[in-house]
Amino acid sequence: MTKITVFRNRDGEYLGFDCLGHAGYAKEGEDIVCAGISALTINTINSLGMYTAEKFETEADEESGEIRVRFEHPAGHDAELLMKSLVLGLQGIQNTYGNDYIVLNFKEV
């Protein structure tokens, strides 16, 4: 199962996200749930770097499937839009494939 935690402050501003684990929907190389989650998260990170001026840190461990992103400051307008798009896509996967493969949580920090 892939667990994604999206971090926001009390004002609802995005602070980052963690993505951990492999979905386990199918064998490695055939897991469409894991591929969808990976495509959304990696594209969001790449888009944040390419299309926004946000300063953020990212860490990844391919073996564990962990991806960690933290903004230096709460996400500005463009980064917020990209984060909302990420959440929308992840919710779509969760609604389609269920909580056995992906769990999306929000945490106020």
Secondary structure, 3 states (H helix, E strand, C coil): CEEEEEEECCCCCEEEEEEECCCCCCCCCCCHHHHHHHHHHHHHHHHHHHHCCCCEEEEEECCCCEEEEEECCCCCHHHHHHHHHHHHHHHHHHHHHCCCCEEEEEEEC
